[in-house]
């Protein structure tokens, strides 16, 4: 209106082209089909983008990416095709592009390029139809998702993925372990390499562009994980931990890793090496289990590149602000600068219902430090399956955070220094830490104060409870807490010694279903009601293996 032109990075493909009529039954135009056919006719076979880059070849996809990344840049700052090629050769960037997904427009993930955003979707045994999942995928793309991951675990997994692939103009990722587990009727002990391999081939043939594979969690890591406050919260990680424990064998994803490389190489599918031991609470951040796995992921990344397979590294998780930089630095060192892809990190454990905010704070920080792709977190994180509106809410908050990285002002007081805080994880700040993200929708004023909880039902220390202003309102002493949502409930219950107040009184005073569910979720998340040494899947609040409906963590 005022004559000023703003150039936006557009992830919507042809959907926003003038005159284009959406037909999800027909699918999208195959924008890369001609390039793929030309290479096949010329070379007689197809190679990975990494292979071409190593030969000094600039592919049409690399040229496309350079143009896309340079829109609106002064000529002196423009991204060149040569730069794209060189970053791929160095392993600092990937261009995910399965030949079987020609509908996807080329994009690049790397720390010299725009920070990318992933949106997770997918059905569950509780519901969601194929049409609903396609709608969520398109909605995520409309609001700026650069990639989408289909994490379906319910009915019609193959058909759901097929519909999403044929209608998404962005790369699609999956966690093949989820479908492999469905093939053995959910019995972890019955999983084996052959079932998993056939699942990889099935998904590769459909066109999946990158796989999350939890090959870095090894038997040697399990004892350290069992010492945690929240155990193993990754679903893929907990599945492999139980499989290794039951079969007394090493992780078959690790022992068959080179075979997986050769399979992915045939399709130009990228690895997203999964962090099966990501911390599920800030008390477990940067611990022996997490960093032990990270070192293995670096080893696997080098093997992957040797096979000309592109690779990114997945990262945490729940990490307090003062430990985020260490994550970034160790990932760069141990993984040879492979692109880092993180879930947040969430800087607080008590944001149930508002974890799109706690994750955006961590995302702004780690994006500033060099992370290449950030996974969105919705308001339903830890609570339920996100719907279309939740997807939008999650997608729009992450770019808000990243865009405001330069405006991130932190007034921080380090109480005795980082070393003392790590040695005494239950001692927190007496004075406020103030975070202000200027101009973002996530203006947050967070005060962290000490609430010492001596023990839970098993005599173990809890994660410290943080009091927050803003969404969570406190008045006077903790006993006088205005219980306004699930996170406030958690603080109130913790202060009274745990589940001793669990019952009708709690239900009567609850301010709504969301608050009560958040309370239940966190009981599971910190292991209240779980036996000593149990492995807990904190994402779903269910003990890994079998659920016992009489246990609070199963509830």
C-alpha positions as CSV (number, residue, x, y, z in Angstrom):
1,X,0.0,0.0,0.0
2,X,2.9,2.4,0.7
3,X,5.0,1.3,-2.2
4,X,7.4,-0.8,-0.1
5,X,8.0,-4.3,-1.4
6,X,8.6,-7.2,1.1
7,X,10.0,-10.4,-0.3
8,X,8.9,-13.5,1.7
9,X,10.3,-17.0,1.6
10,X,7.4,-19.0,0.3
11,X,6.8,-22.7,1.3
12,X,3.4,-23.1,-0.3
13,X,4.4,-24.2,-3.7
14,X,1.7,-23.8,-6.4
15,X,-1.1,-23.6,-3.8
16,X,-0.8,-19.8,-3.7
17,X,-0.3,-19.4,-7.5
18,X,-3.0,-17.3,-9.1
19,X,-5.6,-19.6,-10.7
20,X,-4.4,-22.8,-9.2
21,X,-7.2,-25.2,-8.2
22,X,-6.5,-27.5,-5.3
23,X,-7.3,-31.1,-6.0
24,X,-5.9,-33.4,-3.3
25,X,-7.1,-36.4,-5.2
26,X,-4.9,-35.6,-8.2
27,X,-2.0,-34.3,-6.2
28,X,0.7,-31.6,-7.0
29,X,2.6,-31.1,-10.3
30,X,5.9,-33.0,-10.3
31,X,8.2,-30.0,-10.5
32,X,11.5,-32.1,-10.3
33,X,10.4,-34.9,-12.7
34,X,12.2,-33.5,-15.8
35,X,15.5,-33.0,-13.9
36,X,15.4,-36.5,-12.6
37,X,14.7,-38.0,-16.0
38,X,17.5,-36.0,-17.6
39,X,20.0,-37.3,-15.0
40,X,18.9,-40.9,-15.5
41,X,19.1,-40.7,-19.3
42,X,22.6,-39.0,-19.1
43,X,24.2,-41.2,-16.4
44,X,22.2,-44.4,-16.6
45,X,21.7,-44.2,-12.8
46,X,20.8,-41.8,-10.1
47,X,23.1,-40.5,-7.3
48,X,22.7,-38.5,-4.2
49,X,23.0,-34.7,-4.0
50,X,26.1,-35.3,-1.9
51,X,27.6,-37.5,-4.6
52,X,27.1,-34.9,-7.3
53,X,28.5,-32.2,-5.0
54,X,31.7,-34.3,-4.4
55,X,32.1,-34.6,-8.2
56,X,32.0,-30.8,-8.4
57,X,28.6,-31.0,-10.2
58,X,26.0,-28.3,-9.6
59,X,22.5,-29.8,-9.9
60,X,19.4,-28.0,-10.9
61,X,18.2,-28.4,-7.3
62,X,21.3,-26.6,-6.1
63,X,20.7,-23.7,-8.5
64,X,17.1,-23.6,-7.4
65,X,18.1,-23.4,-3.7
66,X,20.6,-20.6,-4.4
67,X,18.0,-18.5,-6.0
68,X,15.4,-19.2,-3.3
69,X,17.8,-18.4,-0.5
70,X,19.0,-15.2,-2.2
71,X,15.7,-13.5,-2.7
72,X,15.8,-9.9,-1.5
73,X,19.5,-10.0,-0.8
74,X,22.0,-7.5,-2.1
75,X,24.1,-9.0,-4.9
76,X,27.2,-9.1,-2.7
77,X,25.4,-11.2,-0.1
78,X,23.7,-13.5,-2.5
79,X,23.9,-17.3,-2.1
80,X,25.6,-18.8,-5.1
81,X,25.1,-22.4,-6.5
82,X,28.8,-22.9,-5.8
83,X,28.3,-22.1,-2.1
84,X,25.4,-24.5,-1.9
85,X,27.5,-27.3,-3.5
86,X,30.5,-26.6,-1.2
87,X,28.4,-26.6,2.0
88,X,26.9,-30.0,1.0
89,X,30.3,-31.4,0.3
90,X,31.5,-30.2,3.7
91,X,28.6,-31.9,5.4
92,X,27.3,-28.6,6.8
93,X,24.1,-28.6,4.7
94,X,21.7,-31.1,3.2
95,X,19.3,-30.9,0.3
96,X,16.7,-33.6,1.1
97,X,15.3,-34.9,-2.2
98,X,14.0,-38.4,-2.6
99,X,13.6,-39.2,-6.3
100,X,10.2,-40.6,-5.5
101,X,9.0,-37.3,-4.2
102,X,9.2,-35.1,-7.3
103,X,6.4,-32.9,-6.1
104,X,8.7,-31.3,-3.4
105,X,10.4,-28.0,-4.3
106,X,14.2,-28.1,-3.5
107,X,15.2,-26.5,-0.1
108,X,18.4,-26.6,2.0
109,X,19.1,-27.1,5.7
110,X,22.3,-25.7,7.0
111,X,23.6,-23.0,9.3
112,X,24.8,-20.7,6.5
113,X,21.2,-20.6,5.2
114,X,17.8,-19.5,6.5
115,X,16.8,-21.3,9.7
116,X,14.2,-23.9,8.7
117,X,11.1,-25.0,10.5
118,X,9.6,-28.5,10.7
119,X,6.0,-29.3,11.6
120,X,5.0,-32.7,13.1
121,X,1.7,-34.2,12.2
122,X,0.2,-37.7,12.1
123,X,-2.7,-39.8,13.4
124,X,-2.9,-42.0,16.4
125,X,-5.0,-45.0,17.6
126,X,-7.3,-42.4,19.1
127,X,-8.3,-40.9,15.7
128,X,-7.8,-38.5,12.8
129,X,-8.6,-39.4,9.2
130,X,-6.4,-39.3,6.1
131,X,-8.1,-36.1,4.9
132,X,-7.5,-34.5,8.3
133,X,-3.8,-35.3,8.1
134,X,-3.5,-33.9,4.6
135,X,-5.3,-30.8,5.7
136,X,-2.9,-30.4,8.7
137,X,0.1,-30.8,6.3
138,X,-1.2,-28.1,3.9
139,X,-2.1,-25.8,6.8
140,X,1.5,-26.2,8.2
141,X,3.0,-25.4,4.8
142,X,0.7,-22.4,4.4
143,X,2.0,-20.9,7.7
144,X,5.6,-21.5,6.8
145,X,6.7,-25.0,7.6
146,X,9.8,-25.9,5.5
147,X,9.4,-29.6,6.1
148,X,6.7,-31.9,7.5
149,X,7.1,-35.1,9.5
150,X,4.4,-37.7,9.5
151,X,4.4,-39.5,12.8
152,X,1.3,-41.6,12.3
153,X,0.8,-44.5,14.6
154,X,-2.9,-45.3,14.0
155,X,-4.8,-46.8,11.2
156,X,-4.0,-46.6,7.4
157,X,-0.4,-45.4,8.0
158,X,0.7,-46.2,4.4
159,X,-2.3,-44.5,2.8
160,X,-2.0,-41.5,5.1
161,X,1.6,-41.0,4.1
162,X,0.9,-41.5,0.4
163,X,-1.8,-38.8,0.5
164,X,0.5,-36.4,2.3
165,X,3.5,-37.0,-0.1
166,X,1.4,-36.5,-3.2
167,X,0.1,-33.2,-1.9
168,X,3.1,-31.5,-0.1
169,X,5.5,-29.2,-1.8
170,X,8.1,-29.6,1.0
171,X,10.3,-32.6,2.0
172,X,8.6,-35.2,4.2
173,X,10.2,-37.0,7.1
174,X,9.1,-40.0,9.1
175,X,10.2,-42.3,12.0
176,X,10.1,-45.7,10.4
177,X,10.2,-47.4,13.8
178,X,6.6,-46.4,14.5
179,X,5.2,-48.3,11.5
180,X,7.6,-51.2,12.1
181,X,6.2,-51.6,15.6
182,X,2.6,-51.6,14.2
183,X,3.6,-54.4,11.9
184,X,4.5,-56.6,15.0
185,X,1.2,-55.6,16.7
186,X,3.0,-53.3,19.2
187,X,5.1,-56.1,20.7
188,X,8.6,-54.5,21.1
189,X,10.3,-57.8,21.7
190,X,9.1,-59.1,18.3
191,X,10.8,-56.3,16.4
192,X,13.7,-57.4,14.2
193,X,16.0,-56.1,11.4
194,X,14.0,-57.7,8.6
195,X,10.7,-56.0,9.6
196,X,12.4,-52.7,10.0
197,X,14.3,-53.0,6.6
198,X,11.0,-53.8,4.8
199,X,9.5,-50.7,6.4
200,X,12.4,-48.6,5.2
201,X,12.0,-49.9,1.6
202,X,8.2,-49.3,1.7
203,X,8.6,-45.7,2.8
204,X,11.5,-45.1,0.5
205,X,9.5,-46.3,-2.5
206,X,6.7,-43.9,-1.5
207,X,9.0,-40.9,-1.5
208,X,10.0,-40.1,2.1
209,X,12.8,-37.6,2.0
210,X,14.4,-38.1,5.4
211,X,14.3,-40.8,8.1
212,X,14.6,-40.3,11.8
213,X,16.6,-43.4,12.9
214,X,17.5,-44.0,16.5
215,X,20.8,-45.7,15.8
216,X,22.9,-43.9,18.5
217,X,21.4,-45.3,21.7
218,X,23.5,-48.3,22.8
219,X,23.3,-50.8,25.6
220,X,26.1,-49.0,27.4
221,X,24.0,-45.9,27.7
222,X,21.0,-47.5,29.5
223,X,22.5,-47.5,33.0
224,X,23.0,-43.7,32.9
225,X,19.5,-43.2,31.5
226,X,18.0,-45.1,34.4
227,X,19.6,-42.7,36.9
228,X,17.6,-39.8,35.4
229,X,14.7,-38.0,36.9
230,X,12.6,-38.6,33.8
231,X,14.3,-41.6,32.2
232,X,13.9,-42.0,28.5
233,X,11.3,-39.8,27.0
234,X,11.9,-40.4,23.3
235,X,9.4,-42.9,21.9
236,X,12.0,-44.3,19.5
237,X,14.6,-44.3,22.2
238,X,12.4,-46.1,24.7
239,X,11.4,-48.7,22.1
240,X,15.0,-49.5,21.3
241,X,16.0,-49.5,25.0
242,X,13.4,-52.1,25.8
243,X,14.3,-54.2,22.8
244,X,18.0,-54.2,23.8
245,X,17.1,-55.1,27.4
246,X,14.7,-57.9,26.4
247,X,16.9,-59.5,23.8
248,X,20.2,-58.8,25.5
249,X,21.6,-57.5,22.1
250,X,23.0,-54.3,20.7
251,X,20.7,-51.9,18.9
252,X,20.1,-53.5,15.5
253,X,19.9,-50.0,13.9
254,X,23.5,-49.5,14.9
255,X,24.8,-52.9,13.9
256,X,23.1,-52.6,10.5
257,X,23.8,-49.0,9.9
258,X,26.0,-49.3,6.8
259,X,23.3,-51.5,5.2
260,X,20.8,-48.7,6.0
261,X,23.2,-46.2,4.3
262,X,23.3,-48.3,1.1
263,X,19.5,-48.4,1.0
264,X,19.1,-44.7,1.6
265,X,21.7,-44.0,-1.0
266,X,19.6,-45.5,-3.8
267,X,16.8,-43.0,-3.3
268,X,18.8,-39.9,-2.0
269,X,17.1,-40.1,1.4
270,X,18.8,-38.2,4.2
271,X,19.4,-39.3,7.7
272,X,18.0,-37.4,10.6
273,X,19.9,-39.2,13.4
274,X,17.5,-39.4,16.3
275,X,18.3,-38.4,19.8
276,X,16.8,-41.3,21.7
277,X,18.3,-40.1,24.9
278,X,17.2,-36.4,24.8
279,X,16.5,-35.0,28.2
280,X,12.8,-34.9,29.3
281,X,13.4,-32.5,32.1
282,X,15.9,-29.7,32.8
283,X,17.4,-31.8,35.6
284,X,18.6,-34.4,33.0
285,X,20.0,-31.9,30.5
286,X,23.5,-32.4,29.3
287,X,24.0,-35.6,31.2
288,X,26.1,-38.6,30.6
289,X,23.4,-40.5,28.6
290,X,22.6,-37.6,26.3
291,X,26.2,-36.7,25.5
292,X,27.2,-40.4,25.2
293,X,24.6,-40.8,22.5
294,X,25.7,-37.6,20.8
295,X,29.2,-38.9,20.4
296,X,27.9,-42.0,18.7
297,X,25.8,-39.8,16.4
298,X,28.9,-38.1,15.3
299,X,30.5,-41.4,14.5
300,X,27.4,-42.5,12.5
301,X,27.4,-39.1,10.6
302,X,30.9,-39.8,9.3
303,X,29.9,-43.3,8.2
304,X,26.9,-41.8,6.4
305,X,28.9,-39.3,4.5
306,X,31.4,-42.0,3.5
307,X,28.4,-43.6,1.7
308,X,27.4,-40.3,0.1
309,X,24.3,-40.1,2.3
310,X,23.3,-36.7,3.6
311,X,22.8,-36.4,7.4
312,X,21.5,-34.0,10.1
313,X,21.6,-34.5,13.8
314,X,18.6,-34.3,16.1
315,X,18.9,-32.5,19.4
316,X,17.0,-31.9,22.7
317,X,14.7,-31.6,24.4
318,X,14.4,-29.9,27.9
319,X,17.4,-27.7,28.5
320,X,17.7,-24.7,30.8
321,X,19.0,-21.6,29.2
322,X,22.5,-21.6,30.7
323,X,23.2,-25.1,29.3
324,X,22.0,-24.5,25.7
325,X,25.3,-23.2,24.4
326,X,27.1,-26.3,25.6
327,X,24.7,-28.5,23.5
328,X,25.5,-26.5,20.3
329,X,29.3,-26.4,20.9
330,X,29.5,-30.2,21.5
331,X,27.3,-31.0,18.6
332,X,29.5,-28.9,16.3
333,X,32.7,-30.5,17.7
334,X,31.6,-34.2,17.8
335,X,29.4,-34.2,14.7
336,X,31.8,-32.3,12.4
337,X,29.4,-29.4,11.9
338,X,26.5,-31.5,10.6
339,X,23.3,-29.5,10.6
340,X,21.6,-29.5,14.0
341,X,17.8,-30.0,14.2
342,X,16.3,-29.4,17.6
343,X,12.9,-29.6,19.4
344,X,13.0,-26.3,21.0
345,X,14.7,-26.8,23.4
346,X,12.1,-26.2,26.1
347,X,13.6,-24.1,28.8
348,X,11.0,-25.1,31.4
349,X,9.3,-28.3,32.6
350,X,6.0,-26.7,33.7
351,X,4.7,-25.1,30.5
352,X,2.0,-27.7,29.8
353,X,-0.5,-26.0,27.5
354,X,2.0,-23.3,26.7
355,X,5.0,-25.2,25.5
356,X,4.9,-23.4,22.2
357,X,6.3,-20.5,24.3
358,X,8.8,-22.4,26.4
359,X,10.2,-24.0,23.2
360,X,10.3,-20.7,21.3
361,X,12.5,-19.2,24.0
362,X,15.0,-22.0,23.6
363,X,14.6,-22.0,19.9
364,X,15.5,-18.3,19.6
365,X,18.7,-19.0,21.6
366,X,19.9,-22.1,19.9
367,X,18.9,-20.8,16.5
368,X,21.1,-17.7,17.2
369,X,23.9,-20.1,18.1
370,X,23.8,-22.0,14.9
371,X,21.0,-24.6,14.8
372,X,19.9,-25.2,11.2
373,X,16.3,-26.4,11.7
374,X,13.8,-26.1,14.5
375,X,10.9,-28.4,15.2
376,X,7.7,-26.6,16.1
377,X,6.0,-27.3,19.4
378,X,2.2,-26.9,19.7
379,X,0.0,-26.1,22.7
380,X,-0.8,-29.8,22.8
381,X,2.7,-30.9,23.4
382,X,2.7,-33.5,26.2
383,X,-1.1,-33.4,26.4
384,X,-2.9,-34.5,23.2
385,X,-2.9,-34.8,19.4
386,X,-2.7,-31.4,17.8
387,X,-5.5,-30.3,15.5
388,X,-5.4,-27.9,12.6
389,X,-5.5,-24.8,14.8
390,X,-2.8,-26.2,17.1
391,X,-0.6,-26.7,14.0
392,X,-0.9,-23.1,13.0
393,X,-0.1,-21.9,16.6
394,X,3.0,-24.0,16.7
395,X,4.3,-23.0,13.3
396,X,3.9,-19.2,13.7
397,X,5.6,-19.0,17.1
398,X,8.9,-20.6,16.0
399,X,9.6,-18.1,13.2
400,X,8.6,-15.3,15.5
401,X,11.3,-16.4,17.9
402,X,14.0,-17.0,15.3
403,X,13.3,-13.6,13.6
404,X,13.8,-11.9,16.9
405,X,17.2,-13.5,17.8
406,X,19.0,-10.2,17.4
407,X,16.5,-8.6,19.8
408,X,16.9,-11.2,22.5
409,X,17.9,-9.4,25.7
410,X,18.8,-11.5,28.7
411,X,19.4,-10.0,32.1
412,X,20.9,-13.0,33.8
413,X,22.3,-13.6,37.2
414,X,24.3,-16.8,37.5
415,X,23.9,-18.1,41.1
416,X,27.3,-19.4,41.9
417,X,28.2,-20.1,38.2
418,X,27.3,-22.9,35.9
419,X,29.5,-25.5,37.5
420,X,27.8,-25.1,40.9
421,X,24.4,-25.2,39.4
422,X,25.2,-28.4,37.6
423,X,26.6,-30.0,40.7
424,X,23.5,-28.8,42.7
425,X,20.7,-29.2,40.2
426,X,18.0,-28.6,42.8
427,X,19.3,-25.1,43.7
428,X,17.7,-22.3,41.7
429,X,17.9,-18.6,41.4
430,X,16.7,-16.4,44.3
431,X,16.6,-13.4,42.0
432,X,14.5,-13.2,38.7
433,X,15.8,-14.1,35.3
434,X,14.1,-11.8,32.9
435,X,13.7,-12.7,29.3
436,X,12.3,-10.2,26.8
437,X,11.8,-11.1,23.1
438,X,11.2,-7.7,21.5
439,X,8.6,-7.4,18.9
440,X,7.6,-11.1,19.0
441,X,4.2,-12.5,20.0
442,X,6.1,-14.4,22.7
443,X,6.8,-11.5,25.1
444,X,7.5,-13.4,28.2
445,X,8.5,-12.4,31.7
446,X,9.8,-15.4,33.5
447,X,10.8,-15.5,37.1
448,X,12.4,-18.6,38.4
449,X,12.4,-19.1,42.1
450,X,13.4,-22.0,44.3
451,X,10.7,-24.4,45.5
452,X,12.5,-27.2,47.3
453,X,10.7,-30.5,47.3
454,X,12.5,-32.9,49.5
455,X,11.2,-36.2,48.1
456,X,8.5,-38.0,46.1
457,X,6.8,-41.2,47.1
458,X,10.0,-43.1,46.5
459,X,12.3,-40.7,48.4
460,X,13.8,-39.3,45.2
461,X,14.3,-35.6,44.4
462,X,11.9,-34.0,42.0
463,X,12.6,-31.5,39.2
464,X,12.6,-28.1,40.8
465,X,9.3,-26.3,40.4
466,X,9.4,-22.9,38.7
467,X,7.0,-20.1,39.5
468,X,6.1,-18.1,36.5
469,X,4.4,-14.8,36.0
470,X,2.2,-14.0,33.0
471,X,0.1,-17.1,32.1
472,X,0.6,-18.5,35.5
473,X,-0.4,-16.1,38.3
474,X,0.9,-16.3,41.8
475,X,-0.4,-14.3,44.8
476,X,1.4,-14.3,48.1
477,X,2.7,-17.6,49.4
478,X,2.6,-20.8,47.5
479,X,-0.3,-22.0,49.7
480,X,-2.3,-19.1,48.4
481,X,-1.6,-19.9,44.8
482,X,-4.3,-18.9,42.3
483,X,-4.7,-22.2,40.5
484,X,-5.2,-21.1,37.0
485,X,-3.8,-23.9,34.8
486,X,-2.0,-27.2,34.8
487,X,1.4,-25.8,35.5
488,X,0.1,-24.0,38.6
489,X,-1.6,-27.2,39.7
490,X,1.7,-29.0,39.4
491,X,3.4,-26.5,41.7
492,X,0.5,-26.7,44.2
493,X,0.6,-30.5,44.2
494,X,4.4,-30.7,44.5
495,X,4.4,-28.4,47.5
496,X,2.0,-30.8,49.2
497,X,4.2,-33.8,48.8
498,X,3.0,-35.3,45.5
499,X,0.0,-37.5,45.0
500,X,-1.2,-37.4,48.6
501,X,-3.9,-35.0,47.5
502,X,-4.9,-36.9,44.4
503,X,-8.7,-37.5,44.5
504,X,-12.1,-35.7,44.4
505,X,-10.7,-32.6,46.1
506,X,-8.3,-32.0,43.3
507,X,-10.9,-32.5,40.6
508,X,-13.4,-30.2,42.3
509,X,-10.8,-27.4,42.5
510,X,-9.5,-27.9,38.9
511,X,-10.2,-25.0,36.6
512,X,-10.7,-27.2,33.5
513,X,-9.9,-30.4,31.6
514,X,-6.7,-29.0,30.2
515,X,-5.4,-28.0,33.6
516,X,-6.2,-31.4,35.0
517,X,-4.6,-33.3,32.1
518,X,-1.5,-31.2,32.5
519,X,-1.3,-32.2,36.1
520,X,-1.7,-35.9,35.2
521,X,0.9,-35.6,32.4
522,X,3.5,-34.1,34.7
523,X,3.0,-36.8,37.3
524,X,3.9,-39.2,34.6
525,X,6.7,-37.0,33.3
526,X,8.6,-36.8,36.6
527,X,7.9,-40.5,37.4
528,X,5.5,-40.1,40.3
529,X,4.0,-43.5,40.8
530,X,6.7,-45.3,38.8
531,X,8.8,-48.0,40.3
532,X,12.5,-47.5,40.9
533,X,14.4,-48.0,37.6
534,X,11.4,-47.9,35.4
535,X,11.9,-46.5,31.9
536,X,9.3,-43.8,31.3
537,X,8.1,-42.5,28.0
538,X,7.4,-38.9,29.1
539,X,6.0,-37.8,25.8
540,X,2.9,-40.0,26.2
541,X,3.0,-40.4,29.9
542,X,3.1,-44.2,29.6
543,X,5.6,-46.6,30.9
544,X,7.6,-48.1,28.0
545,X,6.4,-51.5,27.3
546,X,3.0,-52.2,28.8
547,X,0.6,-49.8,30.4
548,X,-1.0,-50.6,33.7
549,X,-4.3,-48.7,34.0
550,X,-4.0,-48.7,37.8
551,X,-0.7,-46.7,37.8
552,X,-0.7,-42.9,37.8
553,X,2.0,-42.8,35.1
554,X,-0.2,-45.0,32.8
555,X,-3.2,-42.7,33.5
